[in-house]
């Protein structure tokens, strides 16, 4: 156990009452106290901000601990290490002598070590006949062990604060993303509301985020952002509820149109294109047909009539079977209506770096529902497409020349999915 006496500094370094107090605190170690020196050092590193020490000072403390022969610091054993300046400098990553002395002073001032100066100021040890240490002069690690409980508590508090701050920053980032994309979706879909004021208020809140964030200054900002997000979601949900009756009527009308026997026909295997359509349905010469053959040509061909130069959309359930990945980007991670698909495509378009002009052109040529379906197909085949924007513009040009049919693309995805399921089973 460390002997309880006071040592004054060697040479011209003065003694002070603060130094005396720190020495006495360093000697006040409860009997039986032990700590693994490296675990305790890790706690010191965690609590560095609360202990007012620098990272270079911790390098010196690491070097001092390496001179202690055992892994356990114990109140029952001598805690003085006595390396020479040369050896200490080597273990401190080659730190210069002047820098070494400065950081040793920082550790002493922080109350993590204390000096045990010899009569001549040198560091050495005097051993007894049995080889044990009778007296050692150098640096005592007793203050570090005496403050072990305090250091560990401080380290745990700082770690908890850091984790809380990390979680808060993640929530803040998600909230910022949600608000920005919800406002963008509301503006693009012409949802009634003062979205300009909402966007201005959102930007004002963002400007208040400090560069040096802490739990205290982020908490009120996060609360405001979450409240803003909740208000936006309530507005959008209210608009959605108002649109439900008209949406239901539109869906019923679409089902009636799709059930019209004149709009779907089966062709003979050898007959395709306008001539076959005219023969089978008596269509006018300026009508066009869109064909998609499922099951590799073994089954009937599905033809969807064109209206006003744009193809009618395929059933939403069929699109979701062919392109299941798009559902992850829908509201709440699901797509239940065409509106949900349009909302998901807005997110996917930005994620795939497709410009608004490219998507608007596709909507103009193909129609909004089919343009959204094409984006879902592009997402599903993302690993095979290097430039989603360029690919969409190419499909749009082909659609303008009546050289692109959406059906075969969907059928290919359905066949690929069926093949994958068959291989797994």
N, C-alpha and C positions, 0 to 999 in steps of 0.2 A: 504494500500500500504506500501511496505517496506520503512522505513526511510533511507535516504541517509547519512550515516556517516560511518566512518572507525572504525573498532575494531581491536585492536592489540591482539596478543595471550597472554594467561595467563601463568604465570610462566616463565620458562627459555627458552621457544620457541621464537626464534628471529623473528623480522619483516623484510620483504624484499620488494623491489620495485615490484617484481613479484607478491607477495601476494597482495599488494595494487592494482595493475592493475587488478588482478582477482576479487578482491572485487568490483571494480568499474564496471567491465564488468557484474558481477552478479547482480548489482543493475540497470543496464540499460535495463529495461523491458518496452516494448511499452505499452501504456495505453490500457486497454481492452483485453490484452492477456490472454487467458485461454487454458488449456489443460486437458484432462482426464489423471489423474496421471498414471493409469495402461496402457493406450495406449502409453503414453510417455515412460514409463518404458520398454515396449516391443520394442519401437524404439531404446532405449539405448542398449538393449540386441542385437538387429540386428546390431547396429553400434559399438559393443564392440571393434572390431579390430581397427577401426578408432579412437576410443576415448582413447585407451591405458589403459584399465581397465581389471581386471581379473574377472573370474566368481565368486570368493569368494567376491570380492568387490561389485559385483552386488547383491549378497545375502544380504549384509549389507544395500545397497541402498533400496532394497525391504523392509527390516525391517523398515527403516526410513520412507518410504512412508506409511507404515501401521499405523504409529502413527499420520499421518495427518488426521484429522477427516472427511474431505470431499473428494469426488472423483475428484472434479475439482480443479486444481491449478489455482489461479487467481492473477493477479497483484494488484487487489484491496483489497486483504486480506493478513493477516500475514502469512508468509510461514516458520516460525520457529517451529521445533519440539524439544522437550526437554525430551526424555526418559532417564531413569537412565541406567547405564551400565548393571545392572542385567536384566532389562526388555528388553533392546536392544539385549542382548546376547540370551535370550530365543527366541525372534522372529527371530534371525539370526541362527536358528537351533542349539542352544547350543554352539555357537562359544566361544572359550576361550577369556578372557579379553585382553591378549596381542595380539592375532590374530585380535581381533576386532579393537583395536587401530591402528594396522598396515593398515588394509583395509580402515578405516576411513581416514587415511592420504592419501591413494591412491585416494579416491574419491575427497578429497580437492585438491590434486595435479592435478587431471584431470579436475578440474573446474566444477564439477557437484554439489557440495555442498560447503558451506563456514561455518566457525566457527563463532558463536556469543557468545563469552566468557563473563561470568558475572564477577563482581569484585572479587569474591572468587574462580572462576573457576568451580563452580557448575552449573548444568542445572536446571533451574526452571522457573516458570512463575509468574508474579505479575498481579493480576486481579483488576479491578475497582469495584465500588459499585454495578454496574449493572451486574457484572459477566463477562464482556468482558475483553479481554487481553490488559493490559496497556503496559507491557514489558515482553519479553520472551528471555531466554538465552538458547542456545543449538546449533542446526545445522540448517542453513537456506537452504531451497530448491529453493531460488530465482535464483541461477545460472542455475539450471536445467531448469526452466521455461524460463529464458532469452535465453538459447541456444536451445530452442525447435525446431525452424525452421532449424537450422544447423544440429541438431541431426537427424531430420526426413529426411533431404536431404541425409545425409551420409548413413542412414539406407536403403533408397530406392536405392542408388547407389550400396551398397554392395549386396543387394538382387538381383538386376539386374545382377551384375557380377556373382553371384552364380548360377543364372538360366542359364546364358550364358555358364558358365563353365560346368554345368550339361548337357546342350544340346550338347556342343562340345565333351564331353566324350562319350555320347551316339553315336554320329556320328562316333567318332574314333573307338568305339567298333564294330559297324556295318561294317565299312570300313575294319578293320582288319579281321573280319570273312569272308567278301566277298572275299578279296584277297587270304586268305589262302585256301578257298574252291574252288575258281576258278582255282588257280594254281594246286591244287590237282586233280581237274577234267581234266585239260588240260594234266597233266602228265599221268594219268590213261588211257585217251583216245588217247594218242600218238599224240596230236595236235602239228604240227611243231612249233618250237620256242625255244629260249634260256631260258628255264624255270629255269634252275639252276641259271643263272645270275639274273633272275627276283626274285627268292626266296631269294638269297643272299642279293640283294638290299633291299628287303622287311624287312629282319631281321635286316639289318643295320639301317633302319629308326626306327624300333621298339625299338632298344637299346637306341635311343636318347630321348625316352619318359621319362621325369623326374618323380621322386617319388613325389615331391611336385608340382603338376600340377597347372598352372594358365592359364588364357585366353591368356596372352602374349606369353608364351612358348609353348602352345599347337597349336596355330593357324598355324604356318608354317609347323609343323609336319603333321597336318590334311590335309593341302593343298597338301603336297607331296604324302600322302597316297591316296587321292582322284584322283590325277593325275595318280598314278600307277594303280589304279583300272580301270580308264578310258582306259589306254593303253592296259591292259589285255583284257577288254571287246572288244575293237576294234580288237585285234588279233583273239579272238574267233569268233567274228561275221564275219570277213573276211574268216576264215576257214569254217564257216558254209555256207557262200554264195558259196564257191568253191565246197562244197559237195552237194549243192541242186540238180544239174542235175543228179548225180549218185543216189542220194536218191530217186528222182522221178522215175528213171528207175527201181530201186529195188522195189519200191512200186507197180509199174505197173506189174512187173514180179510176185510179190507175189499175186496180185489180180488175175492174169491169172491162177496161180497154184491153188489158192483157189477155182476158178470157175470150175476147172476140175471135171466133174461129177464122176470120179473114186475115188476122194479123200473124198467125203462126201456121206454118204448113210443113209438111214433110215432102222432101224431094227424092226423086229417084237418084241412086248413087251417081249416075252419069250426068245429071243435069244440075248445073250451078249457074249463078249469075243472073243477069236481067232476063235473058231469054227464057230460062226455066221458070222464073218468077212470073213472067207474063203468061206463059203457057198454063201454069197451075192456078194462078189467082186472077188472071184477067186484069192485071195492073196496067195503069197508063204508062206510056213510054218514059215519062219524066219521073216515075217512081223508081226508087232504088231499094235493094235488099241487102241485109247484113247477115252473113252466114257464119256459123261456128259449129264445127263438127266435134262431138265428144266421143270419148272412148276409142280414139284412133281410127275412126271411120266405120266402126262396126255398127254403131247405133244410128238413129235418125239425125238429120241435120236440123239445127234450130235457127230460124230466120226471124229477125226482128225488123219490122217495117220502119222506114225512114219517114220523118215528119218535118217539113219545112227545112230540108237539107241536113238535119241533125238526127242521129240515131236515138231511139228511145232507150232508156237506161235498162240495164239488167236488174233482176230482183236483188234487193239488198242482202238477203240471206245467202244467195249464191256468191256475191262479192266477198262476204265475210268468210265463207268457206274457202274460197280461193286465196284470200289475202288476210289470214288471221292476225298478222302482226299489227295491222292498223288499229285493232281494237285497244291496244295498250295506250294509245294516244287520245282516245275518246274521253269525254267527261266521266270521271269516276272509273276510268279504265275499262269502259265498255261502250259499244255503239248499238243504240236501240232504234235510231231513226236516221233519215238522210241528213237531218240537221246535225246530228252527232258526227256523221262521217265528214261533213263539210268542216266542222270545228276541228276534228282530228287532222284533216289535211292541211289546215292552216299551220298547225304546229310542225307537221312533217315537212311541209314546203320549206319553212325556215331552217329546219334541221338539215335538210339535204341541199341547202344553198340554191334553191330554185328561185329565181327572181320573180317579183310580183308581176312584171310585164309578161314573162313567159307563161305563167299560170293563167293570167287574164286572157291572153291570146288563145290558150287551149280551151278555156271556158267558152270563148266566143265561137270557136270553130266546132267543138264537139258538144257543147252544152255543159252546164255546171256539174251535173251528176256524173256524166261520163268522164269529164276531166278529173273529178275527184276519184273515180274508179281507176283511171290511169295512174294517178299518184299513188294509190294503194298498191297497184301492181309493181310500180317502180320500187316502192319501199320493200315489198316482199322479195324482189329480185336484187336488192341493194348490193349484195356481194358480187354481182356480175356486171354492174353498171358503174362506170368510172365517173361520169358527169351526168347527174340526174337532170340538170337544167338543159344541157345540150340534147339529151335523149328526148325530153319532153318537146322541145322545139322541133326536132326532127319528126316525131310522131304527129305534131300539129300540122306541119307542112304536108306530110303524107295524107293526113285526113282531109286537108283542103283539096287535094287532087283525087280524093276518093280511093286512095291506095292503102288505107289503114282500116282494119276491122278490129274492134275490141274483143269480139267473141273468141277468136282463136287464142288471144293472150290469156283470157280467163281460163279457157279450157286446158291450155298447157299447164297453168299453175295447178288446176284441179288434178290433172293426170299425174303431175310431179308429186303432189301430196299423197295421192292414192298409192303411187309406187313406193314412197317412203314408208307409208303405213304397212304396206305388204311386206317390205323387207324386214321391218321390225317384228311383225308377227311371224 
